[in-house]
Amino acid sequence: MTRPRFAVRIIHAKSLILGPSNNYNVYRGCTHGCIYCDSRSKCYQITGVFEDIIVKENAAVLAETELAKKRHKILACSGSMCDPYMPIEKELRLSRKVLEVIQKYGHGAGFLTKNVLALRDLDILMEINKKAKAVACFTLTTMDDDLAKIIEPQASLPSERLKALAEFARHGITTGVWMTPLLPFITATAENIRSIVSACSQAQVKYIVSFGIGTTMREGSREYFYRQLDQSFPGLKKRYMQTFHSDYICLAPGHEMLNQIFEGECDKYGIKYKGQDIRDLCEIPVREEQLCLF
């Protein structure tokens, strides 16, 4: 598939790592084209075309300044708003540069992505994992590659993401999956949930995050989502409008039963899904320093 080209805007950011959650984003906007993306919502104030990428050119410099001041090790995480491994990262390497700073100061690192470009940084993530913690997380909303080409058209295929997860796990990196959103009447099915959890088990994924069986819609993201439904799923927009009206949280019909299936499948394969269990998995371990005798 030919990837469309979009504009790039360079900015000089004032800060990078935000708040007690220690999240950061080196880019704003995204070119993966996922039809359900909440980051398109107007509340996030990304003006202009969402696919026109804003680049924080001084991200590594900011990371150097901010991480040097940390008295305790943190797990710095990217990907909460914009994917750190969009195709533009292959050229700019900003995500990698920040990882190099994280490794320099002995902190931990985690990321959430839909792009197997993340495997490029396996070497530095392994180094980070030796001194602190590295967590590799991929979004998986379907295991159907053909369907993924419609709902996540410019992202790596689910089958490719599973291979990447298995490779990270093979090298001792803690791996996770965000199984969200699951689109009502499209991917919010028992068959799809079982397929995702089973595939995660085969790839040695340690945990799966689910925020309920459904999706979210609000001003900005809703309009885009409905336009994509009209193009790829004729008639489905009307069903959404009748079912969810102007709701922000749109839980799939039968979501309680589907969630029980999800939890049961995770229990069967020994995959963590409860919040505290996941937090425990992603904690930076306390490593005893060897005492010097001389």
Secondary structure in CASP SS format (residue, H / E / C, confidence):
PFRMAT SS
TARGET T0000
AUTHOR 0000-0000-0000
METHOD secondary structure of the structure
MODEL  1
M C 1.00
T C 1.00
R C 1.00
P C 1.00
R C 1.00
F C 1.00
A C 1.00
V E 1.00
R E 1.00
I E 1.00
I E 1.00
H C 1.00
A C 1.00
K C 1.00
S C 1.00
L C 1.00
I C 1.00
L E 1.00
G C 1.00
P C 1.00
S C 1.00
N C 1.00
N E 1.00
Y E 1.00
N C 1.00
V C 1.00
Y E 1.00
R E 1.00
G C 1.00
C C 1.00
T C 1.00
H C 1.00
G C 1.00
C C 1.00
I C 1.00
Y C 1.00
C C 1.00
D H 1.00
S H 1.00
R H 1.00
S C 1.00
K H 1.00
C H 1.00
Y H 1.00
Q C 1.00
I C 1.00
T C 1.00
G C 1.00
V C 1.00
F C 1.00
E C 1.00
D C 1.00
I E 1.00
I E 1.00
V E 1.00
K E 1.00
E C 1.00
N C 1.00
A H 1.00
A H 1.00
V H 1.00
L H 1.00
A H 1.00
E H 1.00
T H 1.00
E H 1.00
L H 1.00
A H 1.00
K C 1.00
K C 1.00
R C 1.00
H C 1.00
K C 1.00
I C 1.00
L E 1.00
A E 1.00
C E 1.00
S E 1.00
G C 1.00
S C 1.00
M C 1.00
C C 1.00
D C 1.00
P C 1.00
Y C 1.00
M C 1.00
P C 1.00
I H 1.00
E H 1.00
K H 1.00
E H 1.00
L H 1.00
R C 1.00
L H 1.00
S H 1.00
R H 1.00
K H 1.00
V H 1.00
L H 1.00
E H 1.00
V H 1.00
I H 1.00
Q H 1.00
K H 1.00
Y C 1.00
G C 1.00
H C 1.00
G E 1.00
A E 1.00
G E 1.00
F E 1.00
L E 1.00
T E 1.00
K C 1.00
N C 1.00
V H 1.00
L H 1.00
A H 1.00
L H 1.00
R H 1.00
D H 1.00
L H 1.00
D H 1.00
I H 1.00
L H 1.00
M H 1.00
E H 1.00
I H 1.00
N H 1.00
K H 1.00
K H 1.00
A C 1.00
K C 1.00
A E 1.00
V E 1.00
A E 1.00
C E 1.00
F E 1.00
T E 1.00
L C 1.00
T C 1.00
T C 1.00
M C 1.00
D C 1.00
D H 1.00
D H 1.00
L H 1.00
A H 1.00
K H 1.00
I H 1.00
I H 1.00
E C 1.00
P C 1.00
Q C 1.00
A C 1.00
S C 1.00
L C 1.00
P H 1.00
S H 1.00
E H 1.00
R H 1.00
L H 1.00
K H 1.00
A H 1.00
L H 1.00
A H 1.00
E H 1.00
F H 1.00
A H 1.00
R H 1.00
H C 1.00
G C 1.00
I C 1.00
T E 1.00
T E 1.00
G E 1.00
V E 1.00
W E 1.00
M C 1.00
T C 1.00
P C 1.00
L C 1.00
L C 1.00
P C 1.00
F C 1.00
I C 1.00
T C 1.00
A C 1.00
T C 1.00
A H 1.00
E H 1.00
N H 1.00
I H 1.00
R H 1.00
S H 1.00
I H 1.00
V H 1.00
S H 1.00
A H 1.00
C H 1.00
S H 1.00
Q H 1.00
A C 1.00
Q C 1.00
V C 1.00
K C 1.00
Y E 1.00
I E 1.00
V E 1.00
S C 1.00
F C 1.00
G C 1.00
I C 1.00
G E 1.00
T E 1.00
T E 1.00
M C 1.00
R C 1.00
E C 1.00
G C 1.00
S H 1.00
R H 1.00
E H 1.00
Y H 1.00
F H 1.00
Y H 1.00
R H 1.00
Q H 1.00
L H 1.00
D H 1.00
Q H 1.00
S H 1.00
F C 1.00
P C 1.00
G C 1.00
L H 1.00
K H 1.00
K H 1.00
R H 1.00
Y H 1.00
M H 1.00
Q H 1.00
T H 1.00
F H 1.00
H C 1.00
S C 1.00
D C 1.00
Y C 1.00
I E 1.00
C E 1.00
L E 1.00
A C 1.00
P C 1.00
G C 1.00
H H 1.00
E H 1.00
M H 1.00
L H 1.00
N H 1.00
Q H 1.00
I H 1.00
F H 1.00
E H 1.00
G H 1.00
E H 1.00
C H 1.00
D H 1.00
K H 1.00
Y H 1.00
G C 1.00
I C 1.00
K E 1.00
Y C 1.00
K C 1.00
G H 1.00
Q H 1.00
D H 1.00
I H 1.00
R H 1.00
D H 1.00
L H 1.00
C C 1.00
E C 1.00
I C 1.00
P C 1.00
V C 1.00
R C 1.00
E C 1.00
E C 1.00
Q C 1.00
L C 1.00
C C 1.00
L C 1.00
F C 1.00
END
